[in-house]
Amino acid sequence: MSTLRRMLSRPFFRQSVKLGLDLLLAGMAWAISEQFLADHQGKTWHIWGWMALALVIDLLFSLTRQHYRFIGFKDALRLATASLSLCLGAIALSYGSPRLALVFQHDVVVTASLLTALGWATLRGTARARYDQFVDGAAASEGPARRRTLIIGAGRAGLLVAQELRRHPELGCKVVGFVDDAFDKQGLLIQGIPVMGPPKLLPNLVQEHGINQVVLAMPSAPGRVIRALSDQARSLSLAIKTVPGVYDLLGPRTWKPDLRDISIEDLLRREPVRLDQTTLAEELEDRVVLVTGGGGSIGSEIARQVAAFRPARLVLLGRGENSLWEAERSIRGLFPNQGLSLELCDIRNSTRLQQVFERWKPQVVFHAAAHKHVPYLEVHPEEAIENNIFGTWNVAQAAHSVGTRFFVNISTDKAVNPTNVLGATKRLAEHLVCRVATQAGEGARFVSVRFGNVLGSRGSVIPIFRDQIQQGGPITVTHPDMTRYFMTIPEASQLVLQAGLLGETGRVYVLDMGEPVRIVDLATDMAKLSGLVPGQDVEITFTGIRPGEKLFEELFMPEELAQSHVHPKVFGATSEPIDHALLEAGLADLKVKLLGPDGTRQRDILHWLKRLVPTYTPSPTGLGRFDEAARDHHRASGSHPVFTLES
């Protein structure tokens, strides 16, 4: 018996058994049809002829390769097409010769085809039903400890979640029903699972049906909807799970109903970005694309988004070998056939940078390499000058020299009315890109794209809060009124592609960052998502505004704002051009001042930054050094470092 089981478990033998059953059912269908409808005495070879034709159709449509346990709509459609082909094939043969016309009488053929289709469908449906019955029985044997689950969202995502939970009883979930606010779905059964009502009835449904878990199966719902449903479920003491959002889709991967806990990214999720896929594909496909800062959070995500458009070669340039290695692994995993090259290079090294550009001659360049840590750059403005200003100039000049068609500089909202070195240097980088745009050839586009904070980027507040919560607190916030704009890394990267490749040369574009978020609210939400009560299980403490920080970030100055034709979520910023003579003089003197003595270097840098960026107003705790007392306080409390102005 065990030997027979092993034989039947092999794919060849299983498909042979399936094929035999299909032919047996086809033969029975023909025998029944001919018995009642034929005007002549049926003969055995008639049945064999019909079965031979059924064999050809079965193999042609690969019907025996269907997995009967998981048969679905597409499989049923293929089955119907095969049955129709069987009928038409027999009718076509009947016109081939008088003898075949006598055998394949049309009324017999049609009836036999219908009966064959019915037999094949019954065989597969029975196998599927038996498997579902087995799964439900196995799930029932798990006992009362299983979580009674409502799925919020009766669309395709909800259906996939329900199927996944039914197929995997080890997850310990019993799907009781769907909740959906669509009026036309109320009272329906979706694969035997009822749609019980809209989300507003959730309290009643929880009480009536003993619900103890909800799954939010709405991958494209905005954050405000997720937040409202999450708060409602939490108030009812329900366990909450969700599924990946549409931004998680990338490359050849398909969306899967993987259940996970609610994250802060879900609460801040916005409406999905709709891109001009056709135009982007025309600009990126079969081109050489180079990304500076290719190992960083923004650069690596831009590279992944670009790879989806099948460039001829993708070149990642950066100076951190570990981050480049991680980015390479990610891209090769998602796009194994993508041509990919890595260049270990510092953008401050103009000679080495020029060699890289001469080697690859990229048609598209995304410049994401930059220093971005506000307090550190206040203490080390020389690094900001060399990397953000002269590094950007080096990259833009190298791109111009090899005839780059598209150059996209990644800027920041801190470049608007800057109060810190980061913002001032990034504003100057925007001016430099605009200047190269005036020198570039016809058809070339050199633009900057400005946006705010991105969720999960290196050094951002989200991973800091996560670490602090895991360590038991406190969660440190600089000021109760501190607000910031946030968007996800994939959303920012997608809009960068849209604005950078479709925008007008010499322009600065601003991404629509949505509504600003209070940092203290962010900390509170993250604590709640971790099952903690702020002020009770974990403390939120305020450490004071850091040097160079604003309470409220600005995306553009009032006179800059203009709606662009690029995308509904992309605005054009039209600021006053900088005097080229002043810019050249300033850059030349800054190069000299960077080598100056410690006593005057920072004062000279501040002088030129204020001259070149008139809207730059250093914060009261701006350029300076570590204050010893503040540093001792930082070490003792674990709060953020504090800086003081060096006169």
C-alpha positions in Angstrom: 0.0 0.0 0.0 2.8 2.4 0.9 4.5 1.7 -2.5 1.3 2.4 -4.3 0.9 5.7 -2.4 4.4 6.8 -3.4 3.7 6.0 -7.0 0.5 7.9 -7.0 2.1 10.9 -5.3 4.5 11.4 -8.2 3.3 14.1 -10.7 3.3 11.7 -13.7 1.1 9.1 -12.1 -1.3 11.7 -10.6 -1.7 13.3 -14.0 -2.3 9.9 -15.6 -5.0 9.2 -13.1 -6.6 12.6 -13.8 -6.4 12.0 -17.5 -7.9 8.6 -17.2 -10.9 10.0 -15.2 -11.4 12.8 -17.7 -11.5 10.3 -20.6 -13.8 7.9 -18.7 -16.2 10.8 -18.1 -16.0 11.9 -21.8 -16.8 8.3 -22.9 -19.8 8.0 -20.6 -21.1 11.4 -21.8 -20.9 10.2 -25.4 -22.6 6.8 -24.7 -25.5 8.5 -22.9 -26.0 11.1 -25.6 -25.8 8.6 -28.5 -28.1 6.2 -26.7 -30.9 8.8 -26.6 -30.3 11.0 -29.6 -28.6 9.1 -32.4 -30.8 7.7 -35.2 -28.5 4.7 -35.6 -27.2 1.9 -33.4 -24.2 3.1 -31.4 -20.9 1.3 -31.8 -17.9 1.0 -29.5 -15.6 2.8 -32.0 -17.8 5.8 -31.8 -17.0 6.2 -28.1 -13.3 5.6 -28.8 -13.3 8.3 -31.4 -14.9 10.8 -29.1 -12.5 9.9 -26.3 -9.6 10.4 -28.7 -10.8 13.8 -29.5 -11.3 14.5 -25.8 -7.7 13.4 -25.2 -6.3 15.9 -27.7 -8.4 18.7 -26.2 -7.4 17.7 -22.7 -3.7 17.8 -23.5 -4.0 20.9 -25.6 -5.5 22.9 -22.7 -3.4 21.2 -20.0 -6.5 20.3 -18.0 -4.8 17.6 -16.0 -2.2 20.1 -14.8 -4.8 22.0 -12.9 -4.6 21.7 -9.1 -8.1 20.5 -8.3 -7.8 21.6 -4.6 -7.3 25.2 -5.6 -9.4 25.5 -8.8 -10.7 28.9 -9.3 -12.4 31.2 -11.9 -9.6 31.1 -14.4 -9.5 27.3 -14.3 -13.2 27.2 -14.8 -12.9 29.5 -17.8 -10.3 27.3 -19.3 -12.5 24.2 -18.7 -15.4 25.9 -20.5 -13.1 26.9 -23.4 -11.9 23.4 -23.7 -15.4 22.0 -23.8 -16.4 24.4 -26.5 -13.3 23.5 -28.5 -14.3 19.8 -28.1 -17.7 20.5 -29.5 -16.5 22.7 -32.4 -13.7 20.2 -33.2 -16.2 17.3 -33.5 -18.5 19.4 -35.7 -15.6 20.4 -38.0 -14.6 16.7 -38.3 -18.2 15.9 -39.3 -17.8 17.9 -42.5 -14.6 15.9 -43.3 -16.3 12.8 -44.6 -19.8 11.3 -44.9 -18.8 8.5 -42.5 -17.7 11.0 -39.8 -20.9 13.1 -40.4 -22.9 10.0 -39.6 -21.0 9.5 -36.3 -20.7 13.1 -35.1 -24.3 14.1 -35.5 -24.6 17.7 -34.3 -27.2 17.2 -31.6 -25.3 14.3 -30.2 -22.0 16.3 -30.2 -23.6 19.3 -28.5 -25.2 17.1 -25.8 -22.0 15.0 -25.3 -19.9 18.2 -25.0 -22.2 19.6 -22.3 -22.2 16.4 -20.4 -18.5 16.1 -20.7 -18.0 19.6 -19.4 -20.4 18.8 -16.5 -18.5 15.7 -15.6 -15.1 17.4 -15.7 -16.4 20.3 -13.6 -18.0 18.0 -11.1 -14.8 16.0 -10.7 -12.8 19.2 -10.0 -15.5 20.8 -7.9 -15.8 17.7 -5.7 -12.0 17.6 -5.1 -12.1 21.3 -4.2 -15.1 20.9 -1.9 -13.5 17.9 -0.2 -10.3 19.8 0.4 -12.2 22.8 1.8 -14.2 20.4 4.1 -10.9 18.9 5.3 -9.4 22.3 6.0 -12.5 23.5 7.9 -12.5 20.2 9.8 -8.9 20.6 10.7 -9.5 24.2 11.7 -12.5 23.2 13.9 -10.3 20.7 15.7 -8.1 23.5 16.9 -10.8 24.3 19.5 -12.2 27.5 21.0 -8.7 29.2 21.2 -9.0 30.2 17.5 -9.5 33.9 16.9 -12.9 34.8 15.5 -12.0 37.2 12.7 -13.8 39.9 10.7 -12.2 41.1 7.5 -12.8 44.8 6.8 -12.9 45.1 3.1 -14.9 42.7 0.8 -12.8 43.4 -2.3 -10.2 41.3 -4.0 -7.7 41.8 -1.1 -10.3 40.7 1.4 -11.2 37.6 -0.6 -7.5 36.7 -0.8 -7.1 37.1 2.9 -10.1 34.9 3.6 -8.7 32.2 1.3 -5.3 32.4 2.9 -6.8 32.1 6.4 -8.9 29.1 5.4 -6.0 27.3 3.8 -3.8 27.8 6.8 -5.6 26.7 10.0 -2.3 26.9 11.8 -2.7 30.7 11.8 -5.5 30.1 14.3 -8.1 32.3 12.6 -11.7 31.6 11.8 -13.2 34.1 9.3 -16.7 34.9 10.6 -17.6 37.5 7.9 -16.7 40.6 5.9 -17.4 44.2 6.8 -17.7 46.7 3.9 -19.4 50.0 3.3 -20.3 49.3 -0.3 -24.1 49.2 -0.5 -24.3 46.7 -3.3 -22.3 44.1 -1.3 -24.6 44.1 1.8 -26.0 40.7 2.6 -24.0 38.9 -0.1 -22.1 35.7 0.4 -18.5 35.7 -0.9 -17.3 32.1 -1.2 -19.8 31.3 1.6 -18.7 34.1 3.9 -21.4 36.7 4.6 -20.9 40.5 4.2 -22.4 41.6 7.6 -22.6 45.3 7.2 -20.7 48.6 7.1 -17.8 49.4 9.5 -20.1 51.5 11.7 -21.8 48.3 12.9 -18.5 46.9 14.2 -19.4 47.3 17.9 -22.7 45.4 17.4 -21.0 42.7 15.3 -18.3 42.2 17.9 -20.8 41.7 20.6 -23.2 39.4 18.6 -20.5 37.1 17.1 -17.8 37.1 19.7 -15.2 38.8 17.4 -11.8 39.2 18.9 -9.7 40.1 15.8 -10.1 42.3 12.7 -8.1 42.3 9.5 -7.9 45.6 7.5 -7.8 44.3 3.9 -7.7 47.7 2.1 -4.2 48.0 0.6 -5.0 51.3 -1.2 -7.0 53.0 1.5 -5.5 56.3 2.7 -4.0 56.7 6.2 -7.0 58.6 7.6 -9.3 55.6 6.9 -6.8 53.1 8.4 -6.4 55.4 11.5 -10.1 55.7 12.1 -10.7 51.9 11.8 -7.6 51.2 13.9 -8.8 53.5 16.7 -12.3 51.9 16.5 -10.9 48.4 16.7 -8.6 49.3 19.5 -11.4 50.9 21.5 -13.2 47.5 21.3 -10.1 45.7 22.5 -9.7 43.8 19.3 -6.5 42.4 17.9 -5.7 44.3 14.6 -3.9 43.0 11.5 -3.5 44.5 8.1 -2.0 43.7 4.7 0.7 45.3 2.6 -0.1 48.5 0.9 0.1 49.1 -2.9 3.4 50.9 -2.4 4.9 47.6 -1.4 4.5 46.4 -5.0 7.7 46.6 -7.0 9.1 44.8 -10.0 7.7 41.4 -10.9 6.3 40.7 -7.5 2.6 40.3 -7.1 0.6 41.5 -4.2 0.1 38.9 -1.4 -2.2 39.0 1.6 0.6 38.7 4.2 -0.9 39.6 7.5 1.1 42.0 9.8 0.6 44.4 12.6 -0.5 48.0 11.9 2.5 50.3 11.4 2.9 54.0 11.6 3.4 54.0 7.8 -0.2 52.6 7.5 -1.6 55.5 9.6 0.3 58.1 7.4 -0.5 56.3 4.1 -1.9 58.6 1.4 -3.8 58.0 -1.8 -1.8 55.9 -4.3 0.3 57.9 -6.8 -0.8 57.5 -10.4 2.2 57.8 -12.7 2.5 58.3 -16.4 3.9 54.8 -16.9 4.0 55.0 -20.7 6.1 58.2 -20.8 8.4 57.1 -18.0 9.0 53.8 -19.8 9.9 55.7 -23.0 12.5 57.8 -21.1 14.1 55.0 -19.0 13.8 51.8 -21.0 17.1 50.8 -22.6 19.0 53.8 -21.2 21.9 54.0 -18.9 20.8 55.4 -15.5 23.2 56.5 -12.8 22.1 57.1 -9.2 24.4 58.9 -6.7 24.0 58.0 -3.1 22.8 54.6 -4.5 23.2 52.9 -1.2 21.1 55.4 0.8 17.4 55.0 1.6 16.3 57.4 -1.1 18.9 56.5 -3.7 18.4 52.8 -3.4 14.6 53.1 -3.6 14.9 55.3 -6.7 17.1 52.7 -8.2 14.5 50.0 -7.5 11.7 52.1 -9.1 13.9 52.8 -12.1 14.7 49.1 -12.5 11.0 48.3 -13.0 11.3 50.2 -16.3 14.1 47.9 -17.6 17.0 50.4 -18.3 19.9 49.0 -20.3 22.1 49.4 -17.3 21.7 50.8 -13.7 24.8 52.3 -12.1 24.8 52.8 -8.3 27.4 55.3 -7.2 28.3 55.8 -3.5 31.1 55.9 -1.0 29.7 53.4 1.5 30.6 49.9 0.4 28.2 48.2 2.9 25.2 50.2 1.9 26.0 49.6 -1.8 26.3 45.9 -1.2 22.8 45.9 0.5 21.3 47.9 -2.4 22.8 45.5 -4.9 21.4 42.4 -3.1 17.9 44.0 -3.0 17.9 45.0 -6.7 19.3 41.6 -7.9 16.7 39.8 -5.8 13.9 41.8 -7.4 15.3 42.2 -10.9 17.7 39.3 -11.5 18.0 40.1 -15.2 18.8 43.8 -14.7 22.2 45.0 -15.8 23.7 46.5 -12.7 27.1 48.1 -11.9 28.5 49.6 -8.7 30.9 52.5 -8.4 32.6 53.1 -5.1 33.2 56.8 -5.5 33.1 60.0 -3.4 31.3 62.9 -5.3 33.8 65.3 -3.8 36.5 63.6 -5.9 35.9 65.3 -9.2 38.6 63.4 -11.1 37.3 60.0 -10.1 33.8 61.1 -10.7 34.6 62.2 -14.2 36.2 58.8 -14.9 33.0 57.1 -13.9 30.8 59.3 -16.1 33.2 58.8 -19.0 33.0 55.1 -18.6 29.2 54.8 -18.5 28.0 58.0 -20.2 24.6 57.9 -18.4 21.6 59.4 -20.2 19.7 59.8 -16.9 21.2 60.8 -13.5 19.5 61.0 -10.2 21.6 62.8 -7.7 20.6 61.7 -4.2 24.0 61.8 -2.4 24.1 64.4 0.3 24.8 65.1 4.0 21.4 65.5 5.7 21.9 65.4 9.5 20.9 68.9 10.6 22.7 69.2 14.0 25.9 67.5 12.8 26.1 69.9 9.8 25.7 72.9 12.1 28.8 71.7 13.9 30.7 70.7 10.7 29.5 73.2 8.0 32.7 72.4 6.0 31.4 68.9 5.3 28.0 70.4 4.1 29.8 72.8 1.8 32.1 70.2 0.3 29.4 67.5 -0.1 26.2 69.3 -0.8 27.5 72.3 -2.8 30.8 71.3 -4.5 29.7 67.6 -4.7 26.5 68.6 -6.5 28.5 70.9 -8.8 30.9 68.0 -9.6 28.1 65.6 -10.4 26.2 68.2 -12.5 29.3 69.2 -14.5 30.3 65.6 -15.1 26.7 64.8 -16.3 26.8 67.9 -18.6 30.2 66.9 -20.0 29.0 63.5 -21.2 25.7 64.8 -22.6 23.3 63.5 -20.0 19.7 64.0 -21.1 18.0 64.1 -17.7 19.6 65.3 -14.4 17.5 65.2 -11.3 18.8 66.7 -8.1 17.1 65.6 -4.8 16.5 68.6 -2.6 14.7 69.3 0.6 12.0 71.5 2.2 14.7 72.8 4.5 16.0 74.8 1.5 13.0 77.2 1.9 13.8 80.1 4.2 16.6 78.0 5.7 17.6 78.3 9.3 20.4 75.7 9.1 23.5 74.8 7.1 21.7 71.9 5.5 19.0 74.0 4.1 21.3 76.8 2.9 23.7 74.4 1.1 20.8 72.5 -0.6 19.4 75.8 -1.7 22.7 76.7 -3.3 22.7 73.2 -4.9 19.4 74.0 -6.5 20.9 77.2 -7.9 23.9 75.3 -9.3 21.7 72.8 -11.1 19.7 75.7 -12.6 22.9 77.2 -13.8 24.1 74.0 -15.5 20.6 73.9 -17.1 21.4 77.1 -19.0 24.6 75.6 -20.4 23.1 72.2 -21.3 22.3 71.4 -24.9 18.9 71.5 -26.5 16.6 68.8 -25.1 18.5 68.2 -21.9 16.7 68.7 -18.6 18.4 69.6 -15.4 15.9 70.0 -12.5 15.6 69.8 -8.7 12.9 68.1 -6.8 12.1 69.3 -3.2 10.3 67.3 -0.6 10.2 66.8 3.2 10.8 63.9 5.5 10.4 60.3 4.4 9.3 57.5 6.6 12.0 55.1 7.6 14.9 56.9 6.0 18.2 56.7 7.8 18.4 58.9 10.8 14.6 59.8 10.6 12.4 60.0 13.7 10.5 56.7 13.0 13.4 54.2 13.6 14.6 56.4 16.6 11.2 56.1 18.2 11.0 52.4 17.5 14.4 51.8 19.3 13.3 54.0 22.2 10.0 52.0 22.6 11.9 48.7 22.5 14.2 49.9 25.2 11.2 50.9 27.4 11.4 54.7 26.8 11.4 57.5 27.2 10.4 58.6 23.8 12.2 61.9 23.2 10.6 64.8 21.3 12.2 68.1 20.9 9.1 70.4 21.3 5.4 69.8 21.8 4.5 71.9 18.7 7.2 70.5 16.4 5.5 69.5 13.1 6.9 67.9 9.9 5.6 66.7 6.5 6.0 63.0 5.9 5.7 60.6 2.9 6.8 57.1 2.3 10.1 56.4 0.5 8.4 54.6 -2.4 5.9 57.5 -2.9 8.6 60.1 -2.8 10.7 58.1 -5.3 7.8 57.7 -7.7 7.1 61.4 -7.7 10.8 62.1 -8.2 10.7 60.1 -11.3 7.6 61.8 -12.6 8.8 65.4 -11.8 12.4 64.8 -12.8 11.8 63.2 -16.2 8.7 65.2 -17.3 9.5 68.6 -15.8 11.0 71.6 -17.6 14.7 72.2 -17.5 16.0 74.7 -15.0 13.0 74.4 -12.6 12.6 73.4 -9.0 9.6 71.1 -8.3 7.9 70.6 -4.9 6.1 67.4 -4.0 2.7 67.6 -2.4 3.5 66.4 1.1 -0.1 66.4 2.4 -0.9 67.6 5.9 1.8 68.3 8.4 2.0 65.9 11.4 2.9 66.8 14.9 5.9 64.8 16.1 4.4 64.3 19.5 1.3 62.8 17.9 3.6 60.5 15.9 5.2 59.3 19.1 1.9 58.8 20.7 0.6 56.7 17.8 3.7 54.6 17.7 3.4 53.9 21.5 -0.2 52.8 21.0 0.6 50.6 18.1 3.1 48.8 20.4 0.3 48.2 22.9 1.6 50.8 25.3 -0.2 53.7 27.0 1.7 57.0 26.7 2.3 58.5 30.2 1.6 55.2 31.8 3.6 52.4 30.1 6.1 54.7 28.4 7.0 58.4 28.9 7.3 61.1 26.3 9.8 63.7 27.2 10.7 67.0 25.6 14.4 67.8 25.1 14.3 71.2 23.5 14.7 72.4 19.9 18.0 71.4 18.3 20.3 73.8 16.5 19.0 74.8 13.1 15.5 73.3 13.6 12.2 75.0 12.8 9.0 74.3 14.6 7.2 74.3 11.2 8.8 73.3 7.9 7.9 75.1 4.7 7.7 73.5 1.3 7.9 76.7 -0.7 7.8 80.4 -0.3 4.5 82.2 -1.1 5.8 83.7 -4.3 7.2 80.4 -5.5 4.1 78.3 -5.7 2.7 77.4 -9.1 0.7 74.4 -10.2 2.7 72.4 -12.7 1.5 70.2 -15.7 3.7 67.4 -14.5 1.4 65.7 -11.9 -1.4 66.8 -9.6 0.9 66.1 -6.6 3.8 68.1 -8.1 4.1 71.9 -7.9 6.6 74.2 -9.7 8.7 76.6 -7.6 9.7 79.8 -9.4 12.2 81.6 -7.2 14.4 84.6 -8.0 17.6 83.6 -9.9 20.9 84.2 -8.2 23.5 86.6 -9.6 26.0 84.4 -11.5 29.0 86.6 -10.8 28.2 86.6 -7.1 27.8 82.9 -7.1 31.2 82.3 -8.8 32.9 84.7 -6.4 31.2 83.0 -3.4 32.1 79.5 -4.5 35.7 80.5 -5.2 36.1 82.1 -1.8 34.4 79.3 0.0 37.0 76.9 -1.4 39.7 79.0 0.1 37.9 79.5 3.4 37.4 75.8 3.8 41.2 75.6 4.3 41.3 78.6 6.7 42.1 78.6 10.4 39.6 77.3 13.0 39.1 80.7 14.5 37.7 82.3 11.4 36.6 79.4 9.1 33.0 79.0 10.4 32.5 82.8 10.6 33.6 83.1 6.9 31.4 80.3 5.9 28.4 81.8 7.6 29.1 85.1 5.9 29.1 83.6 2.4 26.0 81.4 3.0 24.0 84.5 4.1 25.2 86.5 1.1 24.4 83.7 -1.4 21.1 82.7 0.2 19.5 86.0 1.4 16.6 84.1 3.0 19.0 82.1 5.2 18.6 83.1 8.9 20.7 81.0 11.2 18.9 79.9 14.3 20.0 81.3 17.7 21.8 78.0 18.4 23.2 77.8 14.9 26.8 77.3 13.8 28.8 76.3 16.8 30.4 73.6 18.9 29.2 71.2 21.5 28.4 72.9 24.8 30.2 70.8 27.5 27.4 71.1 30.0 24.8 70.2 27.4 26.9 67.2 26.3 27.1 66.0 29.9 23.3 66.4 30.2 22.9 64.4 27.0 25.0 61.6 28.2 23.2 61.4 31.5 19.6 61.6 30.1 20.0 59.9 26.8 18.3 62.8 25.1 19.4 64.5 21.8 22.6 66.5 21.9 22.3 70.3 22.3 24.5 72.8 20.5 25.4 76.4 21.2 26.4 79.3 19.0 30.1 79.9 18.7 30.8 83.6 18.5 
